[in-house]
């Protein structure tokens, strides 16, 4: 085998080794990105669920407050009607 052939063979082996190293690095990078994306998605989903539960509680509380205010307003209206002699209680 000539020196040129030997150098070409060694160069090809080096290129193959480097290619395999890059491929492994690319696989590791892709797996790391995938893992981070999954973690972010799970975190986002958990936060969305917490927000949904918090909003449901807030809306329920707000609804109860609105009902209370409406009841008070109706009582005030009835009081004014009664004072003016327009209510049910004469």
Order of alpha helices (4+ residues) and beta strands (2+ residues): alpha
